[in-house]
Amino acid sequence: MNNLELIRFNLMNNAIKFGEGVGPQGNPWRWGIDTREILLHPKILSAASRLIWERIKKYNPTIVAGIELAAVPLLIGIAHEAYKDGNDNLRSVIVRKEPKKYGRLRTLEGTLPKVGDRIVVVDDIVSAGQSIMKAVQILKNTPGEIVAVAALLNFKRKGEIFINSIGIPFEFIYDLVDMGMKYRDTWKNDLDFPLKWKSKVNNTSRRMIEGGPLIYKNRIYVPTDRWTFMILDLNGNIIKEFPLVEDKWKKGSRSVPIIYNEKVYFGAYGGGLYIYDIANDTLKNAGVPSLVRIHSNPIVIDNKIIVTDETNEKPGGGIFCIDVDTLKTIWNIRAENYVVSTPTYIKEIDAVVFGANDYRIYCINVTNGKVLWQLYTGGEVKGNIAYEAGKCYAGSFNGYIYCLHAKDGSLVWKRKIGHRIFFNPIISNDHILVASDSHKFFALNKHTGDIVWISSFKRWSQGEAVLYQDMVFVGSADSYVYALEQNTGKIKWRYKTGDEVGCSLVIADDCLYVTSWDGYLYCFDLKNEERNSECQPRSDFRKELSNEIC
């Protein structure tokens, strides 16, 4: 790992703090940066000092100066790196924020600048620029000449504007865009990716949030938030619509359907578990006792339907194992609060794992319903749990992503990436891809939890991303669908919908399907390289919706 890589790694993994710290008014920060944890480490300080020295030595400085406290290690480190190169004339000057109240009453510590001195003002971070402004103001009153400003990290905010306004060169190692920590508002038109069609499936007052479509045998099956179950063709035309039981929570269905033995299964808030028989074209409510409010997606294992129930009536929500033929409950485990997480099956131990709002992750044996283990996280666990090769990956509302041994729930690693995680982590090669309320999307090393790359959105993400070739598609509450390069996190494509995108994205036959809070189901042609801003109008089964089809 060279110096640039070392600094970038430590900035992302040790200096940037997600879900920690407060602002001047006491408001919690989504993220902040504290370089002291890395610059007080000799190896990292040496690397950072070397990088800055290589940038500023062309100005032939005789003094490096900076304001206390964060700049002090860099001032010493840069002078030492210059000395290693044979330059024993570079000296450091510390600028106090206020004159010392006793002793020599000095504002500048060190050998004071004299006529002919060439000063480079140094700081760890240039953000609002207050430290740089103060240092420049004080140093301009000395006989020396300020020839440059240097920093480890440039936030590209008021500080940079100030430096440019006084006409002094500015050298920095990284900026927030380089780190993936700054959202890029300016886009090129060629970043739009091709929309094939969009079809209205929801009322805007009944927003589709976490749910998504099932694509099976040239049909699209979509349960909606307005208490209906829709069937569409692959061109987005609505073929048929079934009513669901209206629920008092006004949330319809949040479930992504599954297919088993030519039947479509999905959950709903008002009526529990629904089954659509494709051959007979009939929809029925399974009528399973105690299934009240299903938020999750059902799964089927060895002729058993496994589904979680959200009801928070005492003793809380839980998980149900149901015989797929008789629809009788085989076993039921209750949590201490409601459950929205979809179970994940682990074949090696014949168990399912899921999270609950009682702050726990549960592992349950599928055959007998025995609780194999549970882990208390300190925050609600609403998202689904990813699994691969004996490891489980789960996010919590305490802001941590956890890697656990599936056999016993013991901790492998955990990484804080925000205040809350309401996102289903997915596995991509050696990475865990996950988002938090920090408005960031992360790739973490699945073995160590180290941050590999970060990509920034305007708002946070929930739901679930999906992989396609070398891309990862993810929706955000900023209303965009993004296509990121899996290896770098670089945003390659994006598309703006009419409202928040918090669903589980689905890919089938080289098409991406996305539901948005604007009530539309979007279909994107991933094979079509042409960028078309227009999409084809679609007919609609319901007359009142026909004018809203694109």
C-alpha positions as CSV (number, residue, x, y, z in Angstrom):
1,M,0.0,0.0,0.0
2,N,1.6,3.3,-1.1
3,N,1.3,6.6,0.8
4,L,-1.8,7.7,-1.2
5,E,-3.5,4.4,-0.6
6,L,-2.6,4.4,3.1
7,I,-3.9,7.9,3.7
8,R,-7.2,7.2,1.7
9,F,-7.7,4.0,3.6
10,N,-7.2,5.6,7.0
11,L,-9.3,8.6,6.2
12,M,-12.2,6.4,5.3
13,N,-11.8,3.8,8.0
14,N,-10.5,5.7,11.0
15,A,-10.8,9.5,10.5
16,I,-14.4,9.7,9.1
17,K,-16.9,9.0,11.9
18,F,-20.4,8.0,10.8
19,G,-23.2,8.6,13.3
20,E,-20.9,10.3,15.8
21,G,-20.5,13.9,17.0
22,V,-22.8,16.9,17.2
23,G,-22.8,20.4,15.7
24,P,-22.6,23.7,17.4
25,Q,-26.4,23.7,18.1
26,G,-26.3,20.2,19.5
27,N,-27.7,18.5,16.4
28,P,-26.3,15.0,15.7
29,W,-24.0,14.8,12.7
30,R,-24.5,12.2,10.0
31,W,-20.8,12.1,9.7
32,G,-17.7,14.1,10.7
33,I,-13.9,13.8,10.3
34,D,-11.4,13.7,13.1
35,T,-7.8,13.3,11.7
36,R,-6.2,13.2,15.1
37,E,-6.7,9.4,15.3
38,I,-4.6,9.0,12.3
39,L,-2.1,11.8,12.4
40,L,-0.9,10.9,15.9
41,H,0.2,7.5,14.5
42,P,3.8,7.7,13.3
43,K,3.4,5.6,10.1
44,I,0.4,7.6,8.9
45,L,1.8,10.9,9.9
46,S,5.0,10.2,8.0
47,A,3.0,9.2,4.9
48,A,0.8,12.3,5.1
49,S,3.8,14.6,5.7
50,R,5.7,13.1,2.8
51,L,2.7,13.6,0.4
52,I,2.3,17.3,1.4
53,W,6.1,17.9,1.3
54,E,6.2,16.6,-2.2
55,R,3.4,19.0,-3.2
56,I,4.9,22.1,-1.6
57,K,8.6,21.9,-2.0
58,K,8.3,23.5,-5.5
59,Y,7.5,26.7,-3.6
60,N,10.9,26.6,-1.9
61,P,9.4,27.2,1.6
62,T,11.5,28.2,4.6
63,I,8.5,27.9,7.0
64,V,5.5,25.7,7.4
65,A,2.9,27.3,9.7
66,G,-0.5,26.2,10.9
67,I,-3.0,26.9,13.6
68,E,-3.3,24.8,16.7
69,L,-4.3,21.9,17.3
70,A,-4.8,19.6,14.3
71,A,-2.0,21.2,12.1
72,V,0.7,20.7,14.7
73,P,1.6,17.1,13.9
74,L,1.8,17.9,10.2
75,L,4.1,20.9,10.8
76,I,6.6,18.7,12.6
77,G,6.2,15.8,10.2
78,I,6.7,18.0,7.1
79,A,9.8,19.6,8.5
80,H,11.1,16.1,9.3
81,E,10.4,14.8,5.7
82,A,12.3,17.9,4.3
83,Y,15.2,17.1,6.6
84,K,15.3,13.5,5.3
85,D,15.7,15.0,1.9
86,G,18.7,17.1,3.0
87,N,16.7,20.3,3.6
88,D,17.7,21.4,7.2
89,N,16.5,25.0,6.7
90,L,12.7,24.3,6.8
91,R,11.3,25.2,10.2
92,S,7.8,25.0,11.8
93,V,5.7,27.8,13.3
94,I,2.6,27.1,15.4
95,V,-0.1,29.8,15.2
96,R,-2.1,30.1,18.4
97,K,-5.8,30.8,18.3
98,E,-5.3,33.3,21.1
99,P,-2.1,34.9,22.5
100,K,-0.7,33.0,25.4
101,K,-1.9,34.5,28.7
102,Y,1.4,34.2,30.5
103,G,5.1,33.8,29.8
104,R,6.2,35.5,26.5
105,L,2.5,36.2,25.6
106,R,3.2,35.1,22.0
107,T,0.7,34.2,19.2
108,L,3.4,32.5,17.1
109,E,5.5,29.7,18.6
110,G,8.8,28.9,17.0
111,T,11.4,31.1,15.3
112,L,9.4,34.0,14.0
113,P,9.2,34.8,10.3
114,K,11.7,37.4,9.0
115,V,12.2,39.2,5.7
116,G,12.8,36.7,2.9
117,D,11.0,33.8,4.6
118,R,8.6,31.9,2.3
119,I,5.6,30.5,4.3
120,V,3.3,27.6,3.4
121,V,0.2,27.6,5.6
122,V,-0.7,24.0,6.5
123,D,-3.9,22.5,7.9
124,D,-5.3,18.9,8.1
125,I,-8.7,19.9,6.7
126,V,-9.9,23.0,4.8
127,S,-13.7,23.2,5.2
128,A,-15.3,26.6,6.3
129,G,-11.8,27.9,6.3
130,Q,-11.8,29.7,9.7
131,S,-8.5,28.2,10.8
132,I,-6.8,29.1,7.4
133,M,-8.3,32.6,7.5
134,K,-7.0,33.3,11.0
135,A,-3.6,31.9,10.3
136,V,-3.3,33.9,7.1
137,Q,-4.4,37.1,8.9
138,I,-1.8,36.7,11.6
139,L,1.0,35.6,9.3
140,K,0.4,38.5,6.9
141,N,1.4,40.8,9.7
142,T,4.9,39.3,9.7
143,P,7.8,40.1,7.4
144,G,7.5,36.7,5.7
145,E,5.6,36.0,2.4
146,I,2.8,33.4,2.2
147,V,3.5,31.4,-1.0
148,A,1.0,28.6,-0.7
149,V,-1.7,26.8,1.4
150,A,-1.6,23.0,1.8
151,A,-4.0,20.5,3.4
152,L,-4.6,16.8,3.7
153,L,-8.3,17.1,2.8
154,N,-10.2,19.8,1.0
155,F,-14.0,19.9,1.6
156,K,-14.4,22.2,-1.4
157,R,-16.4,24.7,0.6
158,K,-15.9,28.3,1.8
159,G,-12.2,27.6,2.7
160,E,-11.3,26.9,-0.9
161,I,-13.2,30.0,-2.0
162,F,-11.3,32.2,0.4
163,I,-7.9,30.8,-0.6
164,N,-8.7,31.4,-4.3
165,S,-10.0,34.9,-3.5
166,I,-6.6,36.0,-2.1
167,G,-4.7,34.5,-5.0
168,I,-2.6,32.0,-3.1
169,P,-1.9,28.5,-4.6
170,F,-3.8,25.7,-2.8
171,E,-2.3,22.2,-2.7
172,F,-4.3,19.3,-1.2
173,I,-4.0,15.5,-1.2
174,Y,-7.7,14.5,-1.4
175,D,-11.0,16.3,-1.7
176,L,-14.5,15.0,-0.6
177,V,-15.3,14.0,-4.2
178,D,-12.2,11.8,-4.3
179,M,-13.3,10.1,-1.1
180,G,-16.9,9.6,-2.3
181,M,-18.1,11.8,0.5
182,K,-19.6,14.6,-1.6
183,Y,-22.7,14.3,-3.8
184,R,-22.1,15.6,-7.3
185,D,-25.0,17.9,-8.3
186,T,-23.8,18.6,-11.8
187,W,-24.5,15.8,-14.2
188,K,-24.0,15.2,-17.8
189,N,-27.0,14.2,-19.9
190,D,-25.3,11.0,-21.0
191,L,-25.5,9.7,-17.5
192,D,-29.3,9.1,-17.9
193,F,-30.0,5.4,-18.5
194,P,-32.7,4.2,-20.8
195,L,-36.3,4.0,-19.6
196,K,-38.3,1.4,-21.5
197,W,-41.7,2.2,-20.0
198,K,-43.4,3.2,-16.8
199,S,-46.9,2.2,-15.6
200,K,-49.1,3.7,-12.9
201,V,-49.8,1.0,-10.3
202,N,-50.3,3.0,-7.1
203,N,-52.1,6.1,-5.9
204,T,-49.6,8.8,-4.8
205,S,-51.4,8.9,-1.5
206,R,-50.8,5.2,-1.0
207,R,-47.1,5.1,-1.7
208,M,-45.3,1.9,-2.6
209,I,-42.2,1.7,-0.4
210,E,-40.3,-1.5,0.3
211,G,-42.3,-3.8,-2.0
212,G,-41.5,-4.9,-5.6
213,P,-42.6,-7.0,-8.5
214,L,-42.2,-10.6,-9.4
215,I,-41.5,-11.4,-13.0
216,Y,-42.5,-14.9,-14.1
217,K,-43.4,-16.3,-17.5
218,N,-44.0,-13.1,-19.3
219,R,-46.0,-11.6,-16.5
220,I,-45.4,-9.1,-13.8
221,Y,-47.1,-9.6,-10.4
222,V,-47.3,-6.6,-8.2
223,P,-49.1,-6.2,-4.9
224,T,-49.7,-2.5,-4.2
225,D,-50.2,-0.1,-1.4
226,R,-53.8,0.6,-2.4
227,W,-55.0,-2.8,-1.5
228,T,-54.8,-4.5,-4.9
229,F,-52.8,-7.2,-6.6
230,M,-52.0,-6.4,-10.2
231,I,-50.9,-8.5,-13.2
232,L,-49.1,-6.8,-16.0
233,D,-47.5,-7.9,-19.3
234,L,-43.9,-7.2,-20.0
235,N,-44.8,-4.0,-21.8
236,G,-46.3,-2.5,-18.7
237,N,-49.9,-3.0,-19.7
238,I,-52.2,-3.9,-16.7
239,I,-54.0,-7.2,-17.5
240,K,-55.9,-7.7,-14.3
241,E,-56.4,-6.4,-10.8
242,F,-57.6,-8.1,-7.7
243,P,-58.8,-6.4,-4.5
244,L,-57.2,-7.1,-1.2
245,V,-58.6,-6.6,2.3
246,E,-58.4,-2.9,3.1
247,D,-56.3,-2.5,6.3
248,K,-56.7,0.1,9.0
249,W,-53.0,1.0,8.7
250,K,-53.6,2.1,5.1
251,K,-50.4,0.3,3.8
252,G,-51.8,-2.4,1.5
253,S,-48.9,-4.7,0.7
254,R,-45.1,-4.1,1.1
255,S,-44.2,-7.6,0.1
256,V,-42.2,-8.9,-2.9
257,P,-44.1,-12.0,-4.2
258,I,-42.5,-15.4,-4.6
259,I,-43.4,-18.3,-7.0
260,Y,-43.8,-21.9,-5.8
261,N,-45.6,-24.7,-7.7
262,E,-47.2,-22.2,-10.1
263,K,-48.6,-20.2,-7.3
264,V,-47.7,-16.6,-6.3
265,Y,-47.4,-15.9,-2.5
266,F,-47.2,-12.5,-0.9
267,G,-48.1,-10.8,2.4
268,A,-50.4,-7.9,3.1
269,Y,-51.1,-5.6,6.1
270,G,-54.8,-6.2,6.3
271,G,-55.2,-9.9,5.4
272,G,-52.1,-11.8,6.2
273,L,-50.9,-14.2,3.5
274,Y,-52.3,-14.2,0.0
275,I,-52.0,-16.9,-2.7
276,Y,-52.6,-16.4,-6.4
277,D,-53.2,-19.6,-8.4
278,I,-51.8,-19.0,-11.9
279,A,-53.6,-21.9,-13.6
280,N,-57.0,-21.1,-12.1
281,D,-56.5,-17.3,-12.2
282,T,-57.8,-17.0,-8.6
283,L,-56.6,-15.1,-5.6
284,K,-57.3,-16.1,-2.0
285,N,-56.4,-15.2,1.5
286,A,-54.7,-18.2,3.2
287,G,-56.6,-17.4,6.4
288,V,-53.7,-18.5,8.7
289,P,-54.7,-17.7,12.3
290,S,-52.5,-15.1,14.1
291,L,-51.1,-13.8,10.8
292,V,-52.2,-10.1,11.1
293,R,-49.8,-7.7,9.5
294,I,-47.1,-9.0,7.1
295,H,-44.4,-6.6,5.9
296,S,-41.8,-9.2,4.9
297,N,-41.5,-11.4,1.8
298,P,-42.5,-15.1,2.3
299,I,-40.0,-17.8,1.5
300,V,-40.6,-21.5,0.8
301,I,-38.4,-24.3,2.1
302,D,-39.1,-28.0,1.6
303,N,-42.9,-27.5,1.3
304,K,-42.9,-25.0,4.2
305,I,-43.8,-21.3,3.9
306,I,-41.7,-19.2,6.3
307,V,-43.0,-15.6,6.9
308,T,-42.6,-13.0,9.6
309,D,-45.5,-11.0,11.1
310,E,-45.3,-7.4,12.1
311,T,-48.0,-7.2,14.7
312,N,-46.8,-5.5,17.9
313,E,-49.5,-6.9,20.1
314,K,-48.0,-8.5,23.2
315,P,-45.8,-10.5,23.1
316,G,-44.9,-8.9,19.8
317,G,-44.4,-10.0,16.2
318,G,-42.9,-13.2,15.2
319,I,-42.1,-15.8,12.6
320,F,-44.4,-18.5,11.3
321,C,-43.7,-21.9,9.6
322,I,-46.7,-23.0,7.6
323,D,-47.4,-26.2,5.7
324,V,-47.8,-25.2,2.0
325,D,-50.5,-27.8,1.3
326,T,-52.7,-27.6,4.4
327,L,-51.8,-24.0,5.4
328,K,-51.6,-25.1,9.0
329,T,-49.1,-23.5,11.3
330,I,-46.3,-26.0,12.1
331,W,-44.5,-23.7,14.6
332,N,-44.5,-20.1,15.6
333,I,-41.9,-18.1,17.5
334,R,-42.7,-14.7,19.0
335,A,-40.3,-11.8,19.4
336,E,-40.7,-9.1,22.0
337,N,-41.6,-6.5,19.4
338,Y,-42.8,-6.4,15.8
339,V,-40.9,-8.0,12.9
340,V,-40.5,-6.6,9.4
341,S,-37.4,-8.5,8.3
342,T,-37.7,-11.2,5.7
343,P,-36.2,-14.6,6.8
344,T,-33.0,-15.8,5.2
345,Y,-32.5,-19.5,4.8
346,I,-29.2,-21.1,5.7
347,K,-29.2,-24.6,4.2
348,E,-26.0,-25.8,6.0
349,I,-27.6,-25.6,9.4
350,D,-31.3,-25.9,8.3
351,A,-32.1,-22.5,9.9
352,V,-33.5,-19.1,9.1
353,V,-32.2,-15.8,10.4
354,F,-34.1,-12.6,10.7
355,G,-34.1,-9.3,12.7
356,A,-36.8,-7.8,15.0
357,N,-37.6,-4.5,16.5
358,D,-36.7,-5.9,19.9
359,Y,-33.1,-5.1,18.9
360,R,-32.3,-8.8,18.3
361,I,-31.2,-11.1,15.4
362,Y,-32.7,-14.6,15.7
363,C,-31.6,-17.9,14.2
364,I,-34.4,-20.6,14.2
365,N,-34.2,-24.2,13.2
366,V,-36.6,-24.8,10.3
367,T,-37.6,-28.3,11.3
368,N,-38.6,-27.8,14.9
369,G,-38.7,-24.1,15.4
370,K,-36.0,-24.2,18.1
371,V,-34.2,-20.9,18.7
372,L,-30.5,-21.8,18.0
373,W,-29.1,-18.4,19.0
374,Q,-30.0,-14.7,19.3
375,L,-27.9,-11.6,19.4
376,Y,-28.8,-8.3,21.0
377,T,-27.6,-5.4,18.8
378,G,-28.8,-2.3,20.7
379,G,-31.0,-1.1,17.9
380,E,-34.0,-2.2,15.8
381,V,-33.1,-4.8,13.1
382,K,-35.6,-4.0,10.3
383,G,-33.6,-5.1,7.2
384,N,-33.0,-8.5,5.8
385,I,-29.9,-10.5,6.5
386,A,-27.4,-11.5,3.9
387,Y,-25.7,-14.9,4.1
388,E,-22.6,-16.5,2.4
389,A,-20.1,-19.2,3.4
390,G,-21.0,-19.4,7.1
391,K,-21.3,-15.7,7.7
392,C,-24.4,-13.5,8.3
393,Y,-24.4,-9.8,7.5
394,A,-27.0,-7.6,9.2
395,G,-27.6,-3.9,9.8
396,S,-29.2,-2.3,12.9
397,F,-30.7,1.0,14.0
398,N,-27.7,1.5,16.2
399,G,-25.8,2.3,13.0
400,Y,-23.7,-0.8,12.9
401,I,-23.4,-3.5,10.2
402,Y,-22.6,-6.9,11.8
403,C,-20.7,-9.9,10.5
404,L,-21.6,-13.0,12.5
405,H,-20.8,-16.7,12.5
406,A,-24.0,-18.4,11.3
407,K,-23.5,-21.4,13.5
408,D,-23.6,-19.6,16.9
409,G,-24.1,-15.9,16.3
410,S,-20.6,-15.0,17.5
411,L,-19.2,-11.7,16.2
412,V,-16.6,-11.6,13.4
413,W,-16.6,-7.8,13.0
414,K,-18.9,-4.8,13.2
415,R,-18.6,-1.4,11.5
416,K,-20.5,1.8,12.3
417,I,-21.7,3.6,9.2
418,G,-24.4,5.9,10.5
419,H,-27.2,6.3,13.1
420,R,-29.6,3.8,11.5
421,I,-29.5,1.1,8.8
422,F,-32.8,0.2,7.2
423,F,-31.2,-1.5,4.2
424,N,-30.8,-5.1,3.1
425,P,-27.1,-5.7,2.7
426,I,-26.0,-7.7,-0.4
427,I,-22.9,-9.6,-1.2
428,S,-20.8,-8.7,-4.2
429,N,-17.6,-10.7,-4.7
430,D,-15.4,-9.7,-1.6
431,H,-17.7,-6.8,-0.7
432,I,-20.7,-6.2,1.4
433,L,-22.8,-3.4,-0.2
434,V,-25.0,-1.5,2.3
435,A,-26.4,2.0,2.9
436,S,-27.3,4.0,6.0
437,D,-29.0,7.2,7.0
438,S,-25.6,9.0,6.6
439,H,-26.7,9.4,2.9
440,K,-23.8,7.1,1.9
441,F,-23.7,3.8,0.1
442,F,-20.8,1.6,1.2
443,A,-18.7,-1.3,-0.1
444,L,-17.2,-3.0,2.9
445,N,-14.6,-5.8,2.8
446,K,-16.7,-8.8,3.8
447,H,-13.8,-10.4,5.7
448,T,-12.7,-7.4,7.8
449,G,-15.4,-4.8,7.6
450,D,-13.0,-2.2,6.2
451,I,-14.5,0.4,4.0
452,V,-13.4,-0.1,0.4
453,W,-15.4,2.7,-1.3
454,I,-18.1,5.2,-0.5
455,S,-20.7,6.8,-2.8
456,S,-22.8,9.7,-1.8
457,F,-26.5,10.4,-2.4
458,K,-28.6,13.4,-1.5
459,R,-30.6,11.4,1.0
460,W,-30.6,7.9,2.6
461,S,-31.4,4.6,1.1
462,Q,-33.6,1.7,2.2
463,G,-34.9,-1.4,0.5
464,E,-32.4,-3.5,-1.4
465,A,-29.9,-3.1,-4.2
466,V,-29.4,-5.5,-7.1
467,L,-26.4,-6.6,-9.1
468,Y,-26.1,-6.8,-12.8
469,Q,-22.8,-7.6,-14.6
470,D,-20.3,-5.1,-13.2
471,M,-22.9,-2.7,-11.9
472,V,-25.0,-2.4,-8.7
473,F,-28.4,-0.6,-8.9
474,V,-29.8,1.1,-5.8
475,G,-32.6,3.5,-5.1
476,S,-32.6,6.5,-2.8
477,A,-35.0,8.8,-0.9
478,D,-33.6,11.6,-3.1
479,S,-35.9,10.0,-5.9
480,Y,-33.0,8.7,-8.0
481,V,-32.2,5.2,-9.1
482,Y,-28.4,4.9,-9.4
483,A,-26.1,2.5,-11.3
484,L,-22.7,2.2,-9.6
485,E,-19.6,0.5,-10.7
486,Q,-19.2,-2.5,-8.3
487,N,-15.5,-2.1,-8.0
488,T,-15.2,1.7,-7.4
489,G,-18.6,3.0,-6.4
490,K,-18.5,5.5,-9.2
491,I,-22.0,6.6,-10.4
492,K,-22.2,5.6,-14.0
493,W,-26.0,6.0,-14.7
494,R,-28.9,7.6,-12.8
495,Y,-32.6,8.2,-13.4
496,K,-34.9,10.6,-11.5
497,T,-38.3,9.3,-10.6
498,G,-41.1,11.4,-9.2
499,D,-40.5,10.6,-5.5
500,E,-38.6,8.5,-3.1
501,V,-37.2,5.1,-4.2
502,G,-37.1,2.8,-1.2
503,C,-38.0,-0.6,-2.7
504,S,-36.3,-3.8,-3.4
505,L,-35.1,-3.6,-7.0
506,V,-35.6,-6.5,-9.3
507,I,-33.8,-7.6,-12.5
508,A,-35.2,-10.1,-14.9
509,D,-34.3,-10.8,-18.6
510,D,-31.9,-7.8,-18.7
511,C,-34.5,-5.4,-17.5
512,L,-34.5,-3.5,-14.2
513,Y,-37.8,-3.0,-12.4
514,V,-38.2,-0.3,-9.8
515,T,-41.2,1.0,-7.9
516,S,-41.3,4.6,-6.6
517,W,-43.3,6.5,-4.1
518,D,-44.7,8.4,-7.1
519,G,-46.9,5.3,-7.7
520,Y,-45.2,4.1,-10.9
521,L,-43.5,0.9,-11.8
522,Y,-40.5,1.6,-14.0
523,C,-38.9,-0.7,-16.4
524,F,-35.3,0.0,-17.7
525,D,-33.8,-1.8,-20.6
526,L,-30.2,-2.6,-19.5
527,K,-29.2,-4.0,-22.9
528,N,-30.2,-0.9,-24.8
529,E,-27.2,1.4,-25.0
530,E,-29.1,4.2,-26.5
531,R,-30.1,6.9,-24.0
532,N,-33.8,7.7,-24.7
533,S,-35.5,10.4,-22.6
534,E,-38.9,9.4,-24.0
535,C,-40.7,6.2,-23.1
536,Q,-43.6,4.5,-24.8
537,P,-47.2,5.1,-23.5
538,R,-48.8,2.0,-22.0
539,S,-52.5,1.1,-22.0
540,D,-54.1,0.5,-18.6
541,F,-56.7,-1.9,-17.4
542,R,-58.2,0.8,-15.2
543,K,-59.6,3.8,-17.1
544,E,-58.9,6.3,-14.3
545,L,-55.2,5.3,-14.5
546,S,-54.9,5.4,-18.3
547,N,-54.0,9.1,-18.5
548,E,-51.2,8.7,-16.0
549,I,-49.2,6.1,-18.0
550,C,-46.0,7.6,-19.6
